[in-house]
């Protein structure tokens, strides 16, 4: 069985809105998540996160303190991912419709309020609570949901 994959995600709240991106390559998927992705070796978690957010959104961020640890799995395939979420601040850039994720995964990006999040499929389940509050959260093993 493969080892858990380590990923980093950015919690960026600007003017009462959280930045979300589509969670799967399939643009028809209704699932949203915080921007970020798998870590590469020989780079720190913040360095990986700054790279991932730029690739997915074109935004430059500064990385702050961790605020959530989440893990999820797909028992059928053995996939298991541990994600560390960091509070981040926008340094420069703006969302553009013509931005292209070089990995071709993220095709939609949106700033949403907590109220707007309630009408979306967002993972992990605790993201809204953590994003719009203070402190640290931990989500125990969640089952991976389909797009």
C-alpha positions as CSV (number, residue, x, y, z in Angstrom):
1,X,0.0,0.0,0.0
2,X,1.4,3.5,-0.9
3,X,2.5,5.9,1.8
4,X,0.3,8.9,2.5
5,X,0.8,11.9,0.1
6,X,1.6,15.2,1.8
7,X,0.0,18.3,0.5
8,X,-0.3,22.0,1.5
9,X,-3.2,24.3,1.1
10,X,-3.7,28.1,1.4
11,X,-6.4,29.7,3.5
12,X,-6.6,33.2,1.9
13,X,-9.4,35.5,3.2
14,X,-9.6,39.0,1.6
15,X,-12.5,41.3,2.3
16,X,-14.6,38.6,4.0
17,X,-14.1,36.2,1.1
18,X,-12.2,32.9,0.9
19,X,-10.3,31.9,-2.3
20,X,-11.5,28.5,-3.6
21,X,-10.5,26.5,-6.7
22,X,-12.0,23.5,-8.4
23,X,-10.8,20.3,-6.8
24,X,-10.6,18.0,-9.8
25,X,-9.3,18.2,-13.3
26,X,-12.8,17.6,-14.6
27,X,-14.2,21.1,-15.0
28,X,-17.7,19.7,-14.6
29,X,-17.0,18.7,-11.0
30,X,-18.9,20.7,-8.4
31,X,-16.3,20.1,-5.7
32,X,-14.2,23.1,-4.5
33,X,-11.2,23.3,-2.2
34,X,-8.5,25.7,-1.0
35,X,-5.6,26.2,-3.6
36,X,-2.5,24.1,-3.1
37,X,-1.2,20.7,-3.8
38,X,1.4,18.0,-3.3
39,X,4.8,18.9,-1.9
40,X,8.1,18.4,-3.7
41,X,11.1,17.3,-1.8
42,X,14.0,19.7,-1.0
43,X,11.6,22.7,-0.6
44,X,9.9,23.8,2.6
45,X,6.1,23.6,3.1
46,X,5.7,27.4,2.6
47,X,7.9,27.3,-0.5
48,X,5.8,24.5,-1.9
49,X,2.6,26.4,-1.1
50,X,3.7,29.6,-2.7
51,X,4.6,27.7,-5.9
52,X,1.3,25.8,-6.0
53,X,-0.8,28.9,-5.4
54,X,1.0,30.8,-8.1
55,X,0.6,27.9,-10.6
56,X,-3.1,27.5,-9.9
57,X,-4.1,31.2,-9.5
58,X,-1.3,33.5,-10.7
59,X,-1.3,35.1,-7.2
60,X,1.7,35.8,-5.1
61,X,1.2,35.1,-1.3
62,X,3.0,35.2,2.0
63,X,2.6,32.1,4.2
64,X,1.6,32.4,7.8
65,X,0.9,29.9,10.5
66,X,-0.8,26.5,10.1
67,X,-4.5,26.5,10.8
68,X,-5.8,23.1,9.9
69,X,-4.6,19.5,9.4
70,X,-6.9,17.4,7.3
71,X,-6.5,13.8,6.0
72,X,-8.6,11.9,3.6
73,X,-8.5,8.6,1.9
74,X,-10.1,6.4,-0.8
75,X,-10.1,2.9,0.7
76,X,-10.9,1.3,-2.7
77,X,-7.7,2.6,-4.3
78,X,-5.5,3.0,-1.1
79,X,-5.0,6.7,-1.8
80,X,-4.4,8.6,1.5
81,X,-3.5,12.3,1.6
82,X,-2.5,14.5,4.6
83,X,-3.0,18.2,4.1
84,X,-1.5,21.1,6.1
85,X,-3.5,24.3,5.6
86,X,-1.7,27.6,6.3
87,X,-3.2,31.1,6.8
88,X,-1.9,33.2,3.9
89,X,-2.0,36.8,2.8
90,X,-2.2,38.1,-0.8
91,X,0.9,40.0,-1.7
92,X,0.2,40.7,-5.4
93,X,-1.9,39.7,-8.3
94,X,-5.6,39.4,-9.2
95,X,-7.7,36.5,-10.4
96,X,-7.8,36.4,-14.2
97,X,-10.1,34.3,-16.4
98,X,-7.2,33.7,-18.9
99,X,-4.8,32.3,-16.2
100,X,-3.8,28.7,-17.1
101,X,-2.7,26.2,-14.5
102,X,0.4,24.5,-16.0
103,X,-0.7,21.1,-14.7
104,X,-4.2,21.6,-16.2
105,X,-6.1,20.8,-13.0
106,X,-7.4,24.1,-11.8
107,X,-9.7,25.8,-14.3
108,X,-12.0,27.7,-11.9
109,X,-11.2,30.1,-9.1
110,X,-13.5,32.1,-7.0
111,X,-13.6,34.4,-3.9
112,X,-16.6,33.3,-1.8
113,X,-18.2,34.4,1.4
114,X,-19.0,32.0,4.2
115,X,-22.7,32.2,3.2
116,X,-21.9,31.4,-0.4
117,X,-19.8,28.5,0.7
118,X,-22.9,26.9,2.3
119,X,-24.3,26.4,-1.2
120,X,-21.2,24.7,-2.5
121,X,-19.6,21.3,-2.2
122,X,-16.4,22.1,-0.4
123,X,-13.8,19.8,1.2
124,X,-12.7,19.5,3.9
125,X,-15.9,19.8,5.8
126,X,-14.3,22.2,8.4
127,X,-12.8,24.6,5.9
128,X,-15.4,27.4,6.3
129,X,-15.3,27.2,10.1
130,X,-11.5,27.4,10.2
131,X,-11.2,30.0,7.5
132,X,-13.5,32.5,9.1
133,X,-12.4,31.9,12.7
134,X,-9.2,31.9,14.7
135,X,-7.3,29.0,16.0
136,X,-6.3,25.6,14.7
137,X,-8.4,22.7,13.4
138,X,-8.0,19.0,12.8
139,X,-10.2,16.8,10.6
140,X,-9.8,13.1,11.2
141,X,-9.7,10.8,8.3
142,X,-12.4,11.8,5.8
143,X,-13.5,9.5,3.0
144,X,-12.5,10.9,-0.4
145,X,-15.5,12.0,-2.3
146,X,-16.0,11.7,-6.1
147,X,-16.1,14.7,-8.3
